[in-house]
Amino acid sequence: MMVCVVIAARNASNTIARAITSALRETKVGEVIVVDDASTDDTAAAAWQSDDGSGRLHVLRLSQNQGPAFARNHAIAHSTAPLIAILDADDFFLRGRFEALLDGDDWDFVADNVMFIDADDCEPDVPHFAPEPYFLDLRAFIEGNIARHGVRRGEIGFLKPVMRRAFLDRHGLRYNEQLRLGEDYDLYARALVRGARYKVVRACGYGAVVRPDSLSGQHSTDDLKRLWEADQALIQSRSLPQGASKHFKRHAHHVRARYELRRFLDVKAASGLTAATLDACAQPMTLPRIASGILADKAEAFMRRRGDRRRQSAVSANMPRYLLRGRLAMPD
């Protein structure tokens, strides 16, 4: 089965070539659809410069910025391949990703391990991890998307699964275009509610570039509010399997706490601490969440500073970090 690679891009002229080249070198890729989301730089031109002449590259341009969810839906609507893979415009596929990943037909979504590297690093040699496949259920998926201060989470939300178009079409699933944060989480959660078989392997095939100015690292207070509202819509859905609502409620509580803290900080930045405190006191139930969020952020910043020295030594040795722990595969 052939794969359509979807790349939503905005102001990605410096990174888009690497992303496209990594997709076009894969023999199982039948289409690469780039959606230029009203960039103000030369993203579209840079994308076309990466064309390999195979006729597989298509670049669509939006006249108005619509966000990644709309851009991805736009690409899916213009594609025909039975499998859909999402690639961020500043990331890349490791060579041979799909040969290893698409083995078997016991899945509707299948994801592999993710390698994180700094923007200035070259692509390092990646260990050959044993696949050791397992399946994510709804509980494990949602738990993996809830951050806990001081505890290293599985960061399940960073996984980039290949999706079967037939499953998406059968259940009428597309990205929620109201979301500019958590649009992946929302789509995959709704798919799991509808019985998707979400398979994960520990072999590594996706390279995620860590950069401070990444669009995925920038979100507004309204973005958090919309994600909370998406959780609320799922909680109120009559199609939820038994016991699922409690998992969504935990995630909604987590997102709402982040929203309330961000709103407090917005008011503080605009009008000062006294105004922010008075605003929060108007809704006393928010105060404990705001206070705990502030303390947790300070503790996390302290721990991050302590870890910088270890991180810098790893970076200087060109050592990437991997999303999932892997066991080296034994040679045949």
Kinemage of the C-alpha trace (Angstrom):
@kinemage 1
@onewidth
@group {chain A} dominant
@subgroup {mainchain}
@vectorlist {calphas} color= white
{ca met a 1} P 0.000 0.000 0.000
{ca met a 2} L 1.227 3.470 -0.873
{ca val a 3} L 1.517 6.344 1.582
{ca cys a 4} L 0.487 9.978 1.270
{ca val a 5} L 2.769 12.219 3.339
{ca val a 6} L 0.983 15.355 4.561
{ca ile a 7} L 3.089 18.388 5.498
{ca ala a 8} L 1.370 21.487 6.883
{ca ala a 9} L 3.873 24.329 6.613
{ca arg a 10} L 3.959 27.950 7.691
{ca asn a 11} L 7.125 30.044 7.361
{ca ala a 12} L 9.185 26.875 7.013
{ca ser a 13} L 11.472 27.881 4.150
{ca asn a 14} L 14.571 26.947 6.168
{ca thr a 15} L 13.414 23.422 7.033
{ca ile a 16} L 10.935 22.248 4.411
{ca ala a 17} L 13.581 20.869 2.017
{ca arg a 18} L 14.830 18.326 4.523
{ca ala a 19} L 11.308 17.184 5.325
{ca ile a 20} L 10.306 16.746 1.674
{ca thr a 21} L 13.572 15.057 0.678
{ca ser a 22} L 13.221 12.533 3.510
{ca ala a 23} L 9.700 11.690 2.327
{ca leu a 24} L 10.459 11.452 -1.395
{ca arg a 25} L 13.365 9.060 -0.861
{ca glu a 26} L 10.936 6.477 0.569
{ca thr a 27} L 9.780 3.989 -2.065
{ca lys a 28} L 6.410 3.416 -0.390
{ca val a 29} L 5.524 7.125 -0.588
{ca gly a 30} L 3.160 7.734 -3.506
{ca glu a 31} L 2.251 11.348 -2.689
{ca val a 32} L 3.775 14.218 -0.756
{ca ile a 33} L 1.266 17.033 -0.264
{ca val a 34} L 2.587 20.266 1.209
{ca val a 35} L 0.041 22.850 2.313
{ca asp a 36} L 1.592 26.303 2.612
{ca asp a 37} L -0.587 27.871 5.302
{ca ala a 38} L -0.323 31.507 4.117
{ca ser a 39} L 3.399 31.769 4.793
{ca thr a 40} L 5.043 35.178 4.653
{ca asp a 41} L 8.361 33.713 3.510
{ca asp a 42} L 9.385 31.552 0.533
{ca thr a 43} L 8.044 28.259 1.883
{ca ala a 44} L 6.247 27.286 -1.335
{ca ala a 45} L 9.250 28.078 -3.528
{ca ala a 46} L 11.566 26.165 -1.197
{ca ala a 47} L 9.191 23.209 -1.340
{ca trp a 48} L 9.193 23.130 -5.138
{ca gln a 49} L 12.991 23.280 -5.176
{ca ser a 50} L 12.952 19.904 -3.407
{ca asp a 51} L 10.956 18.220 -6.180
{ca asp a 52} L 12.654 15.073 -7.454
{ca gly a 53} L 10.784 15.030 -10.751
{ca ser a 54} L 8.807 11.900 -9.910
{ca gly a 55} L 5.466 13.709 -10.017
{ca arg a 56} L 4.730 12.786 -6.404
{ca leu a 57} L 5.126 16.284 -4.915
{ca his a 58} L 2.146 18.634 -4.763
{ca val a 59} L 2.244 22.078 -3.148
{ca leu a 60} L -1.058 23.749 -2.224
{ca arg a 61} L -1.194 27.335 -1.011
{ca leu a 62} L -3.760 28.900 1.328
{ca ser a 63} L -4.378 32.636 1.032
{ca gln a 64} L -5.333 32.926 4.704
{ca asn a 65} L -3.728 31.282 7.729
{ca gln a 66} L -6.062 28.502 8.882
{ca gly a 67} L -3.930 26.447 11.274
{ca pro a 68} L -2.489 22.922 11.051
{ca ala a 69} L -5.799 21.067 11.432
{ca phe a 70} L -7.372 22.813 8.441
{ca ala a 71} L -4.174 22.439 6.392
{ca arg a 72} L -3.992 18.711 7.059
{ca asn a 73} L -7.658 18.179 6.218
{ca his a 74} L -7.108 20.161 3.012
{ca ala a 75} L -4.220 17.860 2.074
{ca ile a 76} L -6.189 14.700 2.890
{ca ala a 77} L -9.052 15.925 0.695
{ca his a 78} L -6.623 16.303 -2.218
{ca ser a 79} L -4.949 12.916 -1.733
{ca thr a 80} L -5.853 9.414 -2.852
{ca ala a 81} L -3.350 7.064 -1.169
{ca pro a 82} L -4.840 4.486 1.240
{ca leu a 83} L -2.361 5.358 4.000
{ca ile a 84} L -1.766 8.829 5.467
{ca ala a 85} L 1.377 9.901 7.310
{ca ile a 86} L 1.822 13.288 8.981
{ca leu a 87} L 5.222 14.978 8.837
{ca asp a 88} L 5.873 18.310 10.533
{ca ala a 89} L 7.639 20.827 8.323
{ca asp a 90} L 10.738 20.977 10.534
{ca asp a 91} L 11.018 17.203 11.075
{ca phe a 92} L 12.119 14.327 8.842
{ca phe a 93} L 11.734 10.599 8.270
{ca leu a 94} L 14.639 8.266 8.900
{ca arg a 95} L 15.640 6.267 5.861
{ca gly a 96} L 13.584 3.100 5.362
{ca arg a 97} L 10.905 4.131 7.856
{ca phe a 98} L 7.930 2.656 6.053
{ca glu a 99} L 9.483 -0.689 5.146
{ca ala a 100} L 9.869 -1.372 8.859
{ca leu a 101} L 6.648 0.268 9.999
{ca leu a 102} L 4.030 -1.082 7.605
{ca asp a 103} L 4.600 -4.747 8.328
{ca gly a 104} L 1.307 -6.584 8.935
{ca asp a 105} L -2.320 -5.495 8.690
{ca asp a 106} L -3.403 -5.761 12.335
{ca trp a 107} L -3.676 -2.005 12.820
{ca asp a 108} L -5.659 1.094 11.893
{ca phe a 109} L -2.983 3.438 13.257
{ca val a 110} L 0.667 2.446 13.573
{ca ala a 111} L 3.439 4.577 15.086
{ca asp a 112} L 7.137 4.099 15.692
{ca asn a 113} L 9.753 5.520 18.017
{ca val a 114} L 10.764 9.170 17.736
{ca met a 115} L 14.308 10.521 17.836
{ca phe a 116} L 14.701 14.080 19.196
{ca ile a 117} L 17.683 16.128 18.034
{ca asp a 118} L 18.629 19.791 18.250
{ca ala a 119} L 18.156 21.937 15.185
{ca asp a 120} L 21.895 22.369 14.607
{ca asp a 121} L 22.735 18.658 14.796
{ca cys a 122} L 23.306 16.395 11.839
{ca glu a 123} L 21.272 13.220 11.525
{ca pro a 124} L 23.086 10.687 13.762
{ca asp a 125} L 23.294 6.945 13.344
{ca val a 126} L 20.213 5.426 14.964
{ca pro a 127} L 20.410 2.162 16.913
{ca his a 128} L 18.403 -0.716 15.502
{ca phe a 129} L 15.813 -1.223 18.235
{ca ala a 130} L 13.795 -4.416 18.428
{ca pro a 131} L 10.200 -3.654 17.293
{ca glu a 132} L 8.487 -5.150 20.371
{ca pro a 133} L 5.011 -4.049 19.210
{ca tyr a 134} L 2.184 -3.262 21.591
{ca phe a 135} L -1.258 -1.668 21.340
{ca leu a 136} L -2.456 1.533 22.974
{ca asp a 137} L -5.912 1.537 24.508
{ca leu a 138} L -7.849 4.700 25.283
{ca arg a 139} L -6.780 4.844 28.930
{ca ala a 140} L -3.071 4.467 28.157
{ca phe a 141} L -3.282 7.015 25.362
{ca ile a 142} L -4.959 9.684 27.493
{ca glu a 143} L -2.686 9.025 30.488
{ca gly a 144} L 0.288 9.431 28.168
{ca asn a 145} L -0.946 12.914 27.270
{ca ile a 146} L -1.149 14.197 30.840
{ca ala a 147} L 2.019 15.845 32.116
{ca arg a 148} L 3.065 15.193 35.693
{ca his a 149} L 5.635 17.484 37.209
{ca gly a 150} L 8.710 15.597 38.304
{ca val a 151} L 7.710 12.416 36.472
{ca arg a 152} L 8.954 11.579 32.981
{ca arg a 153} L 5.853 10.816 30.946
{ca gly a 154} L 5.631 8.697 27.840
{ca glu a 155} L 4.871 11.770 25.697
{ca ile a 156} L 2.464 9.681 23.659
{ca gly a 157} L 1.180 12.819 21.978
{ca phe a 158} L 4.477 13.134 20.081
{ca leu a 159} L 3.916 9.872 18.208
{ca lys a 160} L 3.259 10.308 14.477
{ca pro a 161} L 1.149 7.315 13.410
{ca val a 162} L 0.399 6.245 9.868
{ca met a 163} L -3.401 6.164 9.496
{ca arg a 164} L -5.611 4.049 7.281
{ca arg a 165} L -7.813 6.277 5.166
{ca ala a 166} L -10.517 3.578 5.129
{ca phe a 167} L -10.866 3.783 8.917
{ca leu a 168} L -11.009 7.592 8.901
{ca asp a 169} L -13.599 7.624 6.126
{ca arg a 170} L -15.710 4.858 7.656
{ca his a 171} L -16.054 6.841 10.888
{ca gly a 172} L -16.143 10.320 9.372
{ca leu a 173} L -12.958 11.334 11.180
{ca arg a 174} L -10.901 14.405 10.317
{ca tyr a 175} L -8.935 16.947 12.327
{ca asn a 176} L -10.956 19.392 14.429
{ca glu a 177} L -10.325 22.681 12.625
{ca gln a 178} L -11.202 24.712 15.722
{ca leu a 179} L -8.031 23.444 17.404
{ca arg a 180} L -4.544 24.859 17.022
{ca leu a 181} L -3.257 22.912 19.997
{ca gly a 182} L -3.843 19.217 20.646
{ca glu a 183} L -5.397 18.540 17.243
{ca asp a 184} L -3.469 15.249 17.018
{ca tyr a 185} L -4.543 14.176 20.509
{ca asp a 186} L -8.171 14.958 19.706
{ca leu a 187} L -8.204 12.993 16.432
{ca tyr a 188} L -6.479 9.935 17.867
{ca ala a 189} L -8.704 9.964 20.961
{ca arg a 190} L -11.846 10.048 18.830
{ca ala a 191} L -10.456 7.210 16.717
{ca leu a 192} L -9.790 5.093 19.809
{ca val a 193} L -13.334 5.768 21.014
{ca arg a 194} L -14.472 4.246 17.719
{ca gly a 195} L -12.379 1.146 18.226
{ca ala a 196} L -9.176 1.986 16.346
{ca arg a 197} L -6.344 -0.513 16.707
{ca tyr a 198} L -3.409 1.756 17.581
{ca lys a 199} L -0.175 -0.172 17.264
{ca val a 200} L 3.199 1.109 18.478
{ca val a 201} L 6.622 -0.330 17.665
{ca arg a 202} L 9.890 0.655 19.320
{ca ala a 203} L 11.914 0.720 16.109
{ca cys a 204} L 12.782 4.340 15.320
{ca gly a 205} L 11.727 5.998 12.057
{ca tyr a 206} L 10.794 9.618 12.827
{ca gly a 207} L 13.213 12.469 13.531
{ca ala a 208} L 11.802 15.377 15.537
{ca val a 209} L 13.846 18.564 15.543
{ca val a 210} L 13.773 20.462 18.833
{ca arg a 211} L 13.834 24.215 18.295
{ca pro a 212} L 12.723 27.031 20.628
{ca asp a 213} L 10.782 28.851 17.890
{ca ser a 214} L 8.772 25.834 16.764
{ca leu a 215} L 5.100 26.623 16.113
{ca ser a 216} L 4.141 23.508 18.073
{ca gly a 217} L 5.740 25.081 21.142
{ca gln a 218} L 3.695 28.273 20.879
{ca his a 219} L 0.066 28.358 21.927
{ca ser a 220} L -2.337 30.919 23.288
{ca thr a 221} L -4.752 30.981 26.181
{ca asp a 222} L -7.612 30.558 23.712
{ca asp a 223} L -5.892 27.472 22.272
{ca leu a 224} L -5.999 25.847 25.711
{ca lys a 225} L -9.640 26.827 26.152
{ca arg a 226} L -10.596 25.223 22.834
{ca leu a 227} L -8.774 22.017 23.740
{ca trp a 228} L -10.658 21.892 27.053
{ca glu a 229} L -13.909 22.421 25.150
{ca ala a 230} L -13.021 19.546 22.813
{ca asp a 231} L -12.591 17.285 25.850
{ca gln a 232} L -15.932 18.461 27.192
{ca ala a 233} L -17.604 17.596 23.898
{ca leu a 234} L -16.180 14.072 24.101
{ca ile a 235} L -17.282 13.679 27.722
{ca gln a 236} L -20.840 14.580 26.737
{ca ser a 237} L -20.857 12.249 23.735
{ca arg a 238} L -23.290 9.362 23.900
{ca ser a 239} L -20.936 7.161 21.882
{ca leu a 240} L -18.293 6.872 24.609
{ca pro a 241} L -17.550 3.303 25.708
{ca gln a 242} L -18.231 2.474 29.338
{ca gly a 243} L -15.673 3.988 31.689
{ca ala a 244} L -14.126 6.287 29.070
{ca ser a 245} L -15.571 9.515 30.430
{ca lys a 246} L -13.433 9.366 33.590
{ca his a 247} L -10.259 9.345 31.476
{ca phe a 248} L -11.385 12.342 29.440
{ca lys a 249} L -12.378 14.143 32.632
{ca arg a 250} L -8.830 13.728 33.969
{ca his a 251} L -7.378 15.175 30.777
{ca ala a 252} L -9.940 18.000 30.775
{ca his a 253} L -9.010 18.842 34.379
{ca his a 254} L -5.330 18.926 33.384
{ca val a 255} L -6.000 21.240 30.415
{ca arg a 256} L -8.298 23.506 32.413
{ca ala a 257} L -5.632 23.969 35.088
{ca arg a 258} L -3.168 25.028 32.390
{ca tyr a 259} L -5.764 27.391 30.928
{ca glu a 260} L -6.526 29.031 34.270
{ca leu a 261} L -2.833 29.537 35.009
{ca arg a 262} L -2.232 31.008 31.563
{ca arg a 263} L -5.230 33.337 31.919
{ca phe a 264} L -3.925 34.526 35.320
{ca leu a 265} L -0.524 35.261 33.777
{ca asp a 266} L -2.158 37.108 30.871
{ca val a 267} L -4.051 39.411 33.249
{ca lys a 268} L -0.898 39.909 35.332
{ca ala a 269} L 1.116 40.886 32.251
{ca ala a 270} L -1.567 43.301 31.089
{ca ser a 271} L -2.712 44.853 34.377
{ca gly a 272} L -0.383 43.768 37.185
{ca leu a 273} L -0.394 41.222 39.991
{ca thr a 274} L -3.137 42.900 42.038
{ca ala a 275} L -5.570 42.900 39.126
{ca ala a 276} L -4.746 39.275 38.318
{ca thr a 277} L -5.291 38.238 41.933
{ca leu a 278} L -8.627 40.045 42.143
{ca asp a 279} L -9.710 38.476 38.857
{ca ala a 280} L -8.821 35.005 40.154
{ca cys a 281} L -10.609 35.648 43.477
{ca ala a 282} L -13.805 36.225 41.538
{ca gln a 283} L -13.690 32.470 40.870
{ca pro a 284} L -12.261 31.007 44.117
{ca met a 285} L -12.236 27.445 42.758
{ca thr a 286} L -9.429 28.446 40.387
{ca leu a 287} L -7.060 29.635 43.131
{ca pro a 288} L -5.648 26.240 44.201
{ca arg a 289} L -5.000 25.262 40.576
{ca ile a 290} L -3.291 28.578 39.836
{ca ala a 291} L -1.132 28.373 42.960
{ca ser a 292} L -0.104 24.777 42.339
{ca gly a 293} L 0.618 25.604 38.692
{ca ile a 294} L 2.928 28.477 39.642
{ca leu a 295} L 4.795 26.350 42.182
{ca ala a 296} L 5.078 23.438 39.753
{ca asp a 297} L 6.409 25.715 36.990
{ca lys a 298} L 9.071 27.137 39.312
{ca ala a 299} L 10.097 23.643 40.405
{ca glu a 300} L 10.231 22.458 36.817
{ca ala a 301} L 12.347 25.449 35.777
{ca phe a 302} L 14.782 24.674 38.607
{ca met a 303} L 15.025 21.022 37.584
{ca arg a 304} L 15.484 22.031 33.941
{ca arg a 305} L 18.415 24.283 34.879
{ca arg a 306} L 19.973 21.443 36.846
{ca gly a 307} L 19.563 19.131 33.879
{ca asp a 308} L 21.042 21.549 31.347
{ca arg a 309} L 24.596 20.457 32.080
{ca arg a 310} L 23.765 16.812 31.453
{ca arg a 311} L 21.843 17.741 28.325
{ca gln a 312} L 24.703 19.856 26.979
{ca ser a 313} L 27.166 17.007 27.450
{ca ala a 314} L 24.800 14.697 25.551
{ca val a 315} L 24.395 17.260 22.777
{ca ser a 316} L 28.143 17.790 22.495
{ca ala a 317} L 28.480 14.046 21.999
{ca asn a 318} L 25.733 14.206 19.345
{ca met a 319} L 23.531 11.858 21.359
{ca pro a 320} L 19.818 12.078 20.503
{ca arg a 321} L 16.994 11.342 22.896
{ca tyr a 322} L 14.364 8.746 22.068
{ca leu a 323} L 10.700 8.901 22.940
{ca leu a 324} L 10.384 5.221 23.835
{ca arg a 325} L 12.915 3.082 25.606
{ca gly a 326} L 14.242 0.520 23.182
{ca arg a 327} L 16.163 -2.725 23.341
{ca leu a 328} L 18.835 -3.237 20.728
{ca ala a 329} L 17.812 -5.882 18.217
{ca met a 330} L 19.971 -8.992 18.138
{ca pro a 331} L 21.686 -9.600 14.775
{ca asp a 332} L 20.275 -12.411 12.667
